[in-house]
Amino acid sequence: MPKSPPVTMLNALKLSELLNKNTHPSLYPRLFVMSPNGTLMAYTTPIDIRDLRDQAALISMAWKDHVSKLAESSPDARPELETLTIETANNNIIARAIQPSLLLVLVGGVPPSRKDVFKITPEAKGEARYPPLDAGDDGAEPVIGSGKAASVLSTMSSREKDVKGGALHIQRKKIDALTDYLRADFEKKGFVMPDDAGFS
């Protein structure tokens, strides 16, 4: 039986539907997919498009800056930037490379008591997770896909660990799970985002 040809186009509508199913009103109200050059591919709704474009531009600049810093610090090894966490007074923003030319971004809420802060934490492929996981926590988070919800054994102790870990820990678990889901889905379909590609 002949193999299906690889998918060459990103289905933005289906991807946006998946992102909408995985939001939380306060913990992660906004999810979107963009290219490293700032082109928006899919996003949750309702949305203020100007605000979203501003966030995409900030992430794009920060991503390119840290890719350059990684290249300068390790000219022989060429480590790949995999995750960028931007903590501000109003949001936690986590950007994750699903593929080299495709980023998944989670914008999450923070406690109202948070003081003024602006902190960027880069992670190259293979580096330790930020924030660190407690021993015994596997980081599993349910993901809703095309009608099939991932089943995750939930115990009171893991819920307590999540609460203790704080909003950023829970947000990181969500983006980890969504990344695994999307990478597996794109691999199954044979989809690879071309370099510097975007929608006009």
C-alpha positions as CSV (number, residue, x, y, z in Angstrom):
1,M,0.0,0.0,0.0
2,P,1.5,3.4,-1.0
3,K,2.5,5.7,1.8
4,S,0.6,9.0,2.2
5,P,2.5,12.0,1.0
6,P,3.8,14.3,3.7
7,V,1.6,17.3,4.7
8,T,3.2,20.5,3.3
9,M,0.7,23.0,4.7
10,L,-0.1,23.8,8.3
11,N,-3.8,23.5,9.1
12,A,-4.2,26.7,11.1
13,L,-7.9,26.3,11.8
14,K,-7.5,22.8,13.3
15,L,-4.4,23.9,15.2
16,S,-6.3,26.9,16.6
17,E,-9.2,24.6,17.7
18,L,-6.7,22.4,19.5
19,L,-5.2,25.4,21.3
20,N,-8.6,26.7,22.3
21,K,-9.4,23.3,23.9
22,N,-6.3,23.6,26.0
23,T,-6.6,27.0,27.6
24,H,-7.4,27.8,31.3
25,P,-9.0,31.2,32.1
26,S,-6.3,32.2,34.6
27,L,-3.4,29.8,34.4
28,Y,-2.9,29.8,30.6
29,P,-5.6,31.9,28.8
30,R,-3.5,32.4,25.6
31,L,-1.7,29.9,23.4
32,F,-0.3,30.5,19.9
33,V,2.0,29.1,17.3
34,M,4.4,31.4,15.5
35,S,7.6,31.2,13.4
36,P,10.9,32.5,15.0
37,N,10.7,35.6,12.8
38,G,7.3,36.6,14.4
39,T,4.8,35.3,11.9
40,L,1.6,34.1,13.6
41,M,0.3,30.7,12.5
42,A,-2.5,29.9,14.9
43,Y,-3.9,31.3,18.1
44,T,-6.7,31.1,20.7
45,T,-9.7,33.3,20.5
46,P,-11.0,35.8,21.4
47,I,-7.9,37.9,21.0
48,D,-6.6,41.5,20.8
49,I,-4.6,41.0,17.5
50,R,-2.4,44.1,18.2
51,D,-1.5,42.8,21.6
52,L,-0.8,39.4,20.2
53,R,1.5,40.8,17.5
54,D,3.3,42.8,20.1
55,Q,3.9,39.7,22.2
56,A,5.0,37.8,19.0
57,A,7.5,40.6,18.2
58,L,8.9,40.5,21.7
59,I,9.3,36.7,21.7
60,S,10.9,36.8,18.2
61,M,13.5,39.4,19.3
62,A,14.3,37.5,22.5
63,W,14.5,34.2,20.7
64,K,16.9,35.5,18.0
65,D,19.0,37.2,20.7
66,H,19.4,34.0,22.7
67,V,20.0,31.8,19.6
68,S,22.9,34.2,18.7
69,K,24.3,34.1,22.3
70,L,24.2,30.3,22.2
71,A,26.1,30.2,18.9
72,E,28.7,32.6,20.3
73,S,29.2,30.6,23.5
74,S,29.5,27.3,21.8
75,P,30.8,27.8,18.2
76,D,31.7,24.1,17.8
77,A,28.8,22.4,19.5
78,R,26.0,24.5,18.0
79,P,23.4,23.8,20.8
80,E,19.8,24.4,19.8
81,L,17.6,26.8,21.8
82,E,14.5,24.8,22.9
83,T,12.7,26.9,25.5
84,L,12.6,30.5,26.5
85,T,10.8,31.6,29.7
86,I,10.0,35.3,30.0
87,E,8.7,36.4,33.5
88,T,7.1,39.8,33.8
89,A,5.0,41.6,36.4
90,N,1.8,40.6,34.5
91,N,2.5,37.3,32.7
92,N,4.7,34.3,32.4
93,I,5.5,33.6,28.7
94,I,6.9,30.3,27.7
95,A,8.1,29.8,24.1
96,R,9.0,26.3,23.0
97,A,10.5,25.1,19.7
98,I,8.2,22.4,18.3
99,Q,10.4,22.3,15.3
100,P,13.4,24.6,14.4
101,S,11.1,27.0,12.5
102,L,7.9,26.6,14.6
103,L,7.4,27.9,18.2
104,L,4.5,27.1,20.6
105,V,3.9,30.0,23.0
106,L,1.9,29.9,26.3
107,V,1.0,33.1,28.0
108,G,0.0,32.5,31.6
109,G,-1.3,34.5,34.5
110,V,0.7,35.3,37.6
111,P,-0.3,36.0,41.3
112,P,-1.6,39.5,41.8
113,S,1.0,39.9,44.6
114,R,3.9,39.6,42.1
115,K,6.4,42.5,42.3
116,D,7.9,44.2,39.2
117,V,10.1,41.6,37.5
118,F,11.6,41.0,34.1
119,K,13.5,37.8,33.8
120,I,14.4,35.7,30.7
121,T,15.6,32.1,31.2
122,P,16.8,30.3,28.1
123,E,17.2,26.5,27.9
124,A,19.2,24.8,25.2
125,K,18.3,21.2,24.1
126,G,19.3,18.8,26.9
127,E,19.6,21.5,29.6
128,A,17.8,21.2,32.9
129,R,14.1,22.2,33.0
130,Y,13.1,25.6,34.4
131,P,11.6,25.7,36.9
132,P,13.2,22.5,38.3
133,L,10.9,19.5,38.8
134,D,10.5,18.0,42.3
135,A,11.8,14.4,42.6
136,G,9.1,11.9,41.7
137,D,7.0,14.4,39.6
138,D,6.8,13.2,36.0
139,G,5.3,16.5,34.8
140,A,2.4,14.8,33.1
141,E,-0.5,17.0,32.0
142,P,-3.6,16.0,30.2
143,V,-3.9,17.1,26.6
144,I,-7.2,17.2,24.6
145,G,-6.6,16.2,21.0
146,S,-9.0,15.2,18.3
147,G,-11.7,13.7,20.6
148,K,-9.3,11.6,22.7
149,A,-8.3,13.0,26.0
150,A,-5.0,11.7,27.4
151,S,-5.7,9.8,30.6
152,V,-3.5,10.8,33.5
153,L,-3.6,9.3,37.0
154,S,-4.2,12.2,39.3
155,T,-3.5,11.9,43.0
156,M,-3.9,14.4,45.8
157,S,-0.1,14.4,46.3
158,S,0.7,15.4,42.7
159,R,-2.0,18.2,42.9
160,E,-0.4,19.4,46.1
161,K,3.0,19.4,44.4
162,D,1.6,21.4,41.5
163,V,0.2,24.0,43.9
164,K,3.4,24.2,45.8
165,G,5.4,24.6,42.6
166,G,3.3,27.6,41.6
167,A,1.8,28.9,38.4
168,L,5.0,28.7,36.4
169,H,5.4,25.0,37.2
170,I,1.8,24.2,36.1
171,Q,2.2,26.3,33.0
172,R,5.4,24.5,32.1
173,K,3.7,21.1,32.5
174,K,1.0,22.2,30.1
175,I,3.4,23.4,27.4
176,D,5.5,20.2,27.8
177,A,2.5,18.0,27.2
178,L,1.2,20.1,24.3
179,T,4.7,20.0,22.7
180,D,4.8,16.2,23.0
181,Y,1.4,16.0,21.4
182,L,2.1,18.4,18.5
183,R,5.5,16.9,17.7
184,A,4.0,13.4,17.6
185,D,1.1,14.6,15.4
186,F,3.4,16.5,13.0
187,E,5.8,13.5,12.7
188,K,2.9,11.2,12.0
189,K,1.6,13.5,9.2
190,G,5.1,14.2,7.9
191,F,4.8,17.9,8.4
192,V,7.9,20.0,8.6
193,M,7.7,23.8,8.7
194,P,10.1,25.3,6.1
195,D,12.8,27.8,7.3
196,D,11.5,31.4,7.6
197,A,8.1,30.3,6.3
198,G,5.0,32.2,7.2
199,F,1.6,33.1,6.0
200,S,1.1,36.4,4.1
